[in-house]
Amino acid sequence: MKSPKGFKGKYFSLAAITATVATVTLQAQTVSAQQVTQASQEYTKEAHEEDVLLEVDEAPVVVISKKIVVSEAKAPFATEIYTKSHIERSRAKNIYDFLNSQTSLNAFPHYGNPFAQKLDLRGFGAENGYQNVVVTVNGRRLNNIDMSPQLLASIPLETVDKIEILKGSGSVEYGDGATAGVVNIVTKEFSGASAMTYLGNGGRKFGSLMLGVEEEYFSLSGFVEEYRQDGFKTIGSDGKKDEASSTNKGFKGSVRPVEGLSLSLGAQSSKMRIFYPNALTLEEYKNNPKTIPAPSWGTLYNEQYYTSDVLSYGLDYALTQAWKVSIEANQERKTSEFVTYGSRNRYHYDSYGAKLSYGGDSLKAVLGGDLFDGDRKGGLTTTTKKNQGAYAKADYSLGQHTFSSGVRDERVRYTYKDTTSHLERTRSLNAYDVGYSFQLNSASSFFANYNHGFQAPDIDRFFAFGGGFNGFIDPMKTKTFNVGYRYKGYPFEFKTALFHARVDNEIYYNAFTGANTNFDETKKQGVELSGRYQIMYNVYSTLNYAYVKSEITKDANAAIMGNETPGVARHNAKIAFTFQPTFHSALTLSHHYKSGAYAADDIDHSFGKMEAYHSTDLSGSYRFKQYEFFAQITNLFDRPNAVFADDGFSLGVYPVNYERRFLVGVKATF
């Protein structure tokens, strides 16, 4: 297999990273017993109150990735904002762990693939929910033109500075696919050095290194991380286990040559290899989730290679104190090869964006446009999807009141070419958004928002299972109304939102016929609650709960009208308690519950509701000077869990988080 372009020369290996961390750990052992005693002082109430004062003095959380900068307190839409301190306190070791344990998002492996997991938000389901959420990293879209989920495993959690979840809004700024919401991931400018390593069962080995420098006129940072697992279970009759490996490396830098001008450049390379199992029957799963799956389509298991190389560059220039122009560009070249099926696809993604923004005391406005050009080449076929969009949006603040409105027009063009045919289709779509928020005081506010969004079909939707042209199916359109309240104070924080969405032409796969098509109309409504409560000065809890009801309200097939949308759980709850026995140590106990739902693609409910998902996790950490020692146990009570799917004739079961797992590690920061 060819090596990815753009990163020539040597790079830090897992062994080198581990050796670095081991060296600094041995140095820590020379510290005097008196210093250890001082570092282990009790976490007193006075020390906690000092922390609270420092936290209150911090600047308000700002949604910096949205096209118009707005403080969370005044945002006229539903939000979840997680800063670097939130991420560190969670003790999560990768981005999927954080999303699953701390946010309203759900992430589950894509039919057993742990690196490409499907996202579900606001009732769009385990099957297609990821296509209804736009995910960006520093403004670059991670959404694909086909049915491949966003590759969040390529983003080291250590590099993340903030995660912003914008719910039921964002279609004006982000366009295609922003129907359930938007997830903005912002990586940080890093100064200094940080190294981490851990070991776990299943032969897991991980190492990472970050280096960076930040000066007045420039900044530069880079990272490398490697992950390996020998496997948790045998997945084939030839004795093969579910091995996996990944390498991510990259850098980002910026220079400020003159006042008001910032130039940025970044690059990243990801390389992954995964062996993952075929589905079990329900009986096999209930008997033993580690059962070796029977061959599927003549294959013992799935073997996939994946490479991605990204180059990003841009500029920001302040024309005046209020006016600013921004330009960004991203180029991605990637390859996905399924050795099992002899299938190899190459992808070329080019995206460009430009915006002119105005930021006055009361009025903030933006006028912008973006272009995305993506193609997939496999064998003798080339399929493309090209998006061109323009948008305008403005926010106006009048005392305690904030008003927001915006519109977007987007053109989507598809082409398909093989040796005998050339097919084309163009769609013109639009989005609009209006919102209002009323700030009661510095700690609390109400908001209301109405959003019209759309999702243009991905290129796989035009083909039937097993081959053959399926047809150019209709785009999906959503109308979502949100109303909510937020409070941020001490000793508790609280957010709630009610939403109702009417969806026209929701896209789905009919497993029985093997064709992609549309529901005429579906409805999604629910309530979301999240909060943080300081029970004692050294004990606090967090809660994230969502109730969602999603049903098919109108369809040509009268037999399915009134049915719940498959793959959507009505209840999703995440609760955690953190205890800090000393100033430098912490223990966190958390539980994730997801109620039973109909299997993905089971539109006629032929198999009934599947079992609920449960996982109780325990983590602990101890910090001494620049070192942190940590341990983690997931699925503490060894509960079996799985993703269920209907293939039209039988039920397939993909075990996930089905056994107790643990890891121990150390992190050093210089």
GUROPA-608276 format. One record per residue (C-alpha): x, y, z. Coordinates in steps of 0.5 Angstrom, whole numbers, padded with zeros to 4 digits, always signed. Layout:
residues N
XYZ...
end
This chain:
residues 670
+0000+0000+0000+0003+0007-0002+0005+0011+0004+0001+0018+0005+0003+0024+0001+0006+0030+0005+0009+0028+0011+0016+0025+0009+0022+0023+0013+0022+0020+0020+0017+0021+0026+0016+0019+0033+0015+0012+0034+0010+0009+0040+0017+0006+0043+0020+0013+0043+0014+0016+0046+0013+0011+0051+0021+0012+0053+0020+0019+0054+0014+0019+0058+0018+0013+0062+0024+0018+0063+0020+0024+0066+0016+0019+0071+0023+0016+0073+0025+0023+0074+0019+0025+0079+0021+0019+0083+0027+0023+0086+0022+0028+0089+0023+0029+0096+0018+0026+0101+0016+0033+0104+0014+0035+0097+0010+0029+0096+0006+0031+0103+0005+0038+0100+0002+0036+0094-0003+0031+0097-0006+0036+0102-0013+0036+0103-0018+0039+0098-0020+0044+0103-0027+0049+0102-0022+0055+0102-0018+0052+0096-0025+0050+0093-0028+0057+0094-0021+0060+0091-0022+0056+0085-0029+0058+0084-0027+0066+0084-0022+0064+0079-0027+0061+0075-0033+0067+0075-0027+0072+0073-0026+0068+0067-0029+0071+0060-0036+0069+0058-0036+0063+0054-0036+0065+0046-0038+0061+0040-0032+0062+0036-0033+0058+0031-0040+0060+0029-0040+0065+0023-0042+0071+0028-0039+0071+0034-0044+0071+0040-0043+0069+0047-0047+0063+0050-0051+0067+0055-0054+0071+0049-0055+0066+0044-0062+0065+0040-0061+0058+0040-0060+0051+0044-0052+0050+0045-0048+0045+0049-0041+0048+0050-0035+0044+0053-0028+0048+0054-0021+0045+0055-0023+0045+0063-0029+0041+0062-0025+0036+0057-0020+0035+0062-0024+0034+0068-0028+0028+0064-0022+0024+0064-0024+0022+0057-0018+0019+0053-0021+0020+0046-0026+0024+0043-0032+0018+0042-0031+0017+0050-0032+0024+0051-0038+0025+0047-0041+0019+0049-0040+0020+0057-0041+0028+0057-0046+0030+0051-0053+0029+0048-0049+0026+0042-0049+0018+0042-0043+0015+0038-0043+0008+0036-0038+0004+0032-0040+0003+0024-0042-0004+0024-0036-0006+0028-0031-0001+0026-0029+0003+0032-0025+0009+0028-0031+0011+0024-0037+0012+0029-0044+0014+0027-0047+0020+0031-0054+0021+0033-0057+0027+0035-0065+0029+0036-0068+0023+0033-0065+0022+0027-0063+0015+0029-0057+0010+0029-0057+0009+0022-0057+0016+0019-0056+0021+0024-0049+0022+0023-0051+0025+0016-0056+0030+0019-0050+0033+0023-0045+0037+0020-0038+0036+0024-0033+0041+0023-0025+0042+0025-0023+0049+0025-0028+0050+0020-0027+0044+0015-0032+0040+0014-0031+0032+0016-0038+0030+0013-0037+0025+0007-0040+0025+0000-0042+0018+0001-0045+0014+0007-0038+0014+0011-0039+0017+0017-0035+0023+0020-0028+0020+0022-0027+0023+0029-0022+0018+0031-0017+0022+0027-0018+0028+0032-0013+0027+0038-0017+0029+0044-0011+0032+0047-0011+0038+0041-0018+0040+0042-0019+0046+0046-0027+0047+0045-0033+0043+0043-0039+0047+0041-0046+0043+0039-0051+0047+0036-0058+0044+0036-0063+0045+0031-0060+0051+0028-0054+0052+0024-0057+0051+0017-0056+0058+0014-0048+0058+0016-0047+0051+0014-0052+0049+0009-0052+0042+0007-0054+0037+0013-0054+0041+0018-0061+0039+0020-0061+0036+0027-0055+0041+0029-0047+0042+0028-0041+0040+0032-0036+0045+0032-0029+0042+0034-0023+0048+0035-0016+0045+0036-0012+0049+0041-0005+0053+0040+0000+0049+0044+0006+0052+0048+0011+0047+0051+0011+0040+0051+0006+0034+0053+0007+0027+0052+0002+0021+0054+0002+0014+0054-0003+0008+0057-0004+0001+0056-0010-0003+0057-0013-0010+0056-0014-0013+0049-0007-0011+0048-0008-0004+0047-0002+0001+0047-0002+0008+0046+0003+0014+0046+0002+0021+0044+0007+0027+0044+0005+0035+0043+0010+0040+0042+0009+0048+0041+0011+0055+0041+0007+0061+0041+0011+0068+0041+0008+0075+0039+0008+0074+0032+0007+0067+0031+0005+0060+0033+0007+0053+0031+0005+0047+0034+0005+0039+0032+0003+0032+0035+0004+0025+0033+0000+0019+0036+0000+0012+0035-0006+0007+0038-0005-0001+0037-0010-0006+0040-0008-0014+0039-0016-0015+0039-0021-0017+0044-0024-0023+0041-0023-0028+0035-0027-0026+0029-0026-0031+0024-0025-0039+0024-0018-0038+0022-0016-0035+0029-0016-0028+0027-0017-0023+0032-0020-0016+0032-0014-0012+0031-0014-0005+0030-0008+0001+0029-0008+0008+0027-0003+0013+0027-0005+0021+0027+0000+0027+0026+0000+0034+0024+0002+0041+0025-0002+0048+0025+0002+0055+0025+0000+0062+0024+0004+0068+0023+0002+0075+0024+0007+0080+0020+0003+0086+0021-0003+0089+0026-0009+0086+0024-0007+0080+0019-0006+0073+0021-0004+0068+0016-0005+0060+0018-0003+0054+0015-0004+0047+0017-0003+0039+0015-0005+0033+0018-0004+0025+0016-0008+0019+0018-0007+0012+0017-0011+0006+0020-0012-0001+0019-0018-0005+0022-0020-0012+0022-0028-0012+0025-0033-0018+0025-0039-0019+0021-0046-0019+0025-0048-0025+0030-0055-0027+0030-0059-0025+0036-0059-0032+0039-0051-0032+0038-0051-0025+0041-0055-0027+0047-0051-0034+0048-0044-0030+0048-0042-0024+0045-0035-0027+0043-0038-0032+0039-0034-0032+0032-0039-0030+0027-0041-0034+0021-0038-0032+0014-0042-0026+0011-0042-0026+0003-0037-0031+0003-0032-0027+0008-0030-0029+0015-0029-0021+0017-0028-0014+0014-0021-0012+0013-0020-0004+0012-0014+0000+0010-0016+0008+0011-0011+0014+0009-0013+0021+0009-0008+0027+0008-0011+0034+0009-0008+0041+0008-0011+0047+0010-0009+0055+0010-0013+0061+0010-0012+0069+0012-0016+0074+0017-0015+0081+0016-0018+0087+0020-0020+0092+0015-0022+0097+0021-0024+0095+0028-0031+0093+0026-0030+0090+0019-0026+0083+0018-0025+0079+0012-0023+0072+0012-0021+0066+0007-0020+0059+0008-0018+0053+0004-0018+0046+0005-0016+0040+0001-0016+0033+0003-0014+0026-0001-0016+0020+0002-0016+0012+0000-0021+0007+0003-0020+0000+0001-0024-0006+0003-0019-0012+0002-0025-0017+0004-0029-0015-0002-0023-0012-0007-0026-0005-0007-0021+0001-0007-0024+0008-0007-0020+0014-0008-0023+0021-0006-0021+0028-0007-0025+0034-0003-0023+0041-0004-0027+0046+0000-0026+0054+0000-0030+0059+0004-0030+0067+0004-0034+0072+0009-0034+0079+0010-0036+0080+0017-0038+0087+0021-0038+0087+0029-0041+0093+0032-0043+0094+0039-0050+0092+0037-0050+0090+0030-0046+0084+0028-0047+0081+0021-0044+0077+0016-0044+0076+0008-0041+0069+0006-0040+0064+0001-0037+0057+0000-0035+0052-0005-0034+0044-0004-0032+0040-0009-0032+0032-0008-0031+0026-0012-0030+0019-0011-0026+0014-0016-0027+0007-0016-0026+0002-0021-0028+0005-0028-0033+0010-0024-0033+0017-0022-0038+0020-0018-0038+0027-0016-0042+0032-0011-0041+0039-0012-0044+0044-0007-0044+0052-0008-0047+0056-0003-0048+0064-0001-0051+0066+0006-0052+0073+0010-0054+0073+0017-0055+0079+0022-0055+0079+0030-0058+0085+0033-0058+0087+0041-0062+0092+0044-0061+0092+0052-0063+0085+0054-0066+0083+0047-0062+0080+0042-0065+0078+0035-0062+0074+0030-0064+0072+0022-0061+0069+0016-0062+0066+0009-0058+0061+0005-0058+0059-0002-0055+0053-0004-0054+0049-0011-0052+0042-0011-0050+0038-0017-0049+0031-0018-0045+0027-0024-0044+0020-0025-0039+0017-0030-0038+0010-0032-0036+0006-0039-0043+0007-0042-0047+0012-0038-0046+0020-0036-0052+0022-0031-0053+0029-0028-0057+0032-0023-0058+0039-0020-0062+0041-0014-0063+0048-0012-0064+0049-0004-0065+0054+0001-0065+0055+0009-0067+0061+0013-0067+0062+0021-0070+0067+0026-0068+0067+0033-0069+0071+0039-0066+0071+0046-0068+0075+0053-0063+0076+0058-0066+0076+0065-0060+0078+0068-0052+0076+0068-0053+0069+0069-0060+0067+0066-0064+0068+0059-0069+0065+0055-0069+0064+0047-0073+0062+0042-0071+0059+0035-0074+0057+0028-0070+0054+0023-0071+0051+0016-0065+0046+0014-0064+0041+0008-0060+0035+0007-0058+0033+0000-0057+0026-0001-0051+0023-0001-0048+0019-0008-0049+0012-0005-0057+0014-0005-0057+0014-0012-0055+0006-0013-0059+0000-0010-0056-0005-0006-0052-0010-0010-0052-0005-0016-0056-0002-0021-0058+0006-0021-0063+0007-0016-0066+0014-0018-0064+0021-0016-0068+0021-0010-0071+0028-0007-0067+0032-0002-0070+0032+0006-0072+0039+0009-0073+0040+0016-0077+0046+0020-0075+0046+0027-0078+0050+0033-0074+0051+0039-0075+0054+0046-0071+0054+0052-0068+0057+0058-0061+0057+0061-0058+0059+0067-0050+0059+0069-0049+0061+0076-0046+0057+0083-0047+0052+0086-0051+0050+0079-0052+0051+0072-0058+0049+0068-0060+0048+0061-0067+0046+0058-0070+0046+0051-0076+0044+0048-0076+0042+0040-0081+0040+0035-0079+0038+0028-0083+0037+0022-0079+0033+0016-0081+0032+0009-0078+0027+0005-0073+0024+0010-0068+0019+0007-0068+0012+0009-0066+0005+0006-0071+0000+0005-0068-0006+0007-0073-0011+0004-0073-0008-0003-0066-0006-0003-0067+0001-0005-0066+0008-0002-0072+0012-0002-0076+0018+0002-0081+0018+0008-0087+0023+0006-0087+0026+0013-0084+0025+0019-0084+0028+0026-0079+0029+0032-0080+0032+0038-0077+0032+0045-0074+0036+0051-0067+0036+0053-0064+0037+0060-0057+0038+0062-0054+0041+0069-0048+0041+0073-0049+0041+0081-0044+0043+0086-0046+0038+0092-0040+0039+0096-0034+0043+0095-0031+0037+0093-0036+0033+0090-0040+0035+0084-0045+0032+0079-0047+0033+0072-0053+0030+0068-0055+0030+0061-0062+0027+0059-0066+0028+0052-0073+0025+0051-0074+0024+0044-0080+0022+0040-0080+0020+0033-0085+0018+0028-0087+0017+0021-0093+0021+0020-0095+0020+0013-0093+0015+0007-0095+0012+0001-0094+0005+0005-0100+0006+0010-0098+0000+0014-0092+0004+0017-0096+0011+0018-0095+0012+0026-0089+0007+0027-0083+0010+0031-0077+0011+0027-0072+0005+0027-0066+0006+0031-0068+0012+0035-0068+0011+0043-0074+0015+0047-0069+0016+0053-0062+0018+0053-0059+0019+0060-0052+0021+0062-0050+0022+0069-0043+0023+0073-0041+0024+0080-0034+0027+0081-0030+0026+0088-0024+0030+0090-0021+0027+0096-0015+0032+0095-0013+0038+0091-0009+0034+0086-0014+0027+0086-0021+0026+0083-0025+0020+0082-0031+0020+0077-0037+0015+0077-0041+0015+0071-0047+0012+0068-0050+0012+0060-0057+0009+0059-0060+0009+0052-0067+0006+0052-0069+0000+0047-0071+0002+0040-0073-0002+0034-0067-0004+0030-0064+0000+0024-0068+0000+0018-0074-0004+0021-0079+0000+0019-0085-0005+0020-0082-0007+0027-0082-0014+0025-0077-0015+0030-0080-0011+0036-0076-0007+0040-0068-0009+0042-0065-0009+0049-0063-0002+0052-0056+0000+0053-0052+0001+0060-0045+0002+0061-0042+0004+0068-0035+0007+0068-0030+0009+0073-0024+0013+0073-0019+0016+0077-0013+0021+0077-0007+0024+0081-0003+0030+0079+0003+0031+0082+0007+0037+0079+0007+0036+0071+0005+0029+0072-0002+0026+0072-0003+0018+0073-0010+0016+0071-0014+0009+0071-0020+0008+0067-0025+0002+0067-0031+0002+0062-0037-0002+0063-0035-0004+0070-0041-0009+0071-0040-0013+0065-0046-0011+0061-0047-0014+0054-0049-0008+0049-0050-0008+0041-0052-0005+0035-0058-0008+0032-0060-0008+0024-0065-0011+0020-0063-0013+0013-0070-0014+0010-0070-0022+0012-0066-0023+0019-0063-0019+0025-0056-0017+0025-0053-0016+0032-0046-0012+0032-0043-0012+0040-0041-0006+0042-0038-0004+0049-0040-0011+0051-0035-0013+0056-0031-0010+0062-0025-0006+0060-0019-0002+0063-0013+0002+0062-0007+0005+0066-0003+0011+0064+0001+0017+0065+0001+0024+0062+0007+0029+0063+0007+0036+0061+0013+0041+0061
end
